[in-house]
Each structure stands twice: as structure tokens, then as C-alpha cells.
Amino acid sequence: ILIIAAWSIGRGFKKHKNKTIVYLAVFGMGFLLTGTLLEDALTILMESIIFVTGGVLLTIAHWKNYKLESIC
């Protein structure tokens, strides 16, 4: 997921130069990576919150990236 997301966001960033999308993607990937690394130390509720937050941030970043790419 992280490699594909980085490739997709990076490719779009070259066209539209919108840093907000990069920030959303980085935070989203950070949440997913944190949830994965701390999986054993977190409660199921906290783990779910972290994974859902990361997924939502990445989804928003991809959606905005797609919209801006089609405009460019």
C-alpha cells in the first residue's frame, strides 16, 4: 500500500504541486505504519481508530490528487 500510494501521489504532485495532498498522504501512511508497528501494544479500539484514520486520509489524498490531475 505504501509503495503504490507514494508512487501515485508523487506522480500527481509533479503535475499540480499541491502540498496539501502530500501532507494528507504522509499522515495517512504514518497512521497505517504506526498501527502496524504497534499492533500488539494497542487495544482493538485504538488500533481500529488508527487504521480507519489512516485509510480515510489516504482516500482523501487520492481523491484530491485524481481531481487535480484531471484538471492539469
PyMOL commands that set and color helices and strands:
alter all, ss='L'
color gray80, all
select helices_A, chain A and resi 2-16+19-37+44-71
alter helices_A, ss='H'
color red, helices_A
deselect
rebuild
show_as cartoon
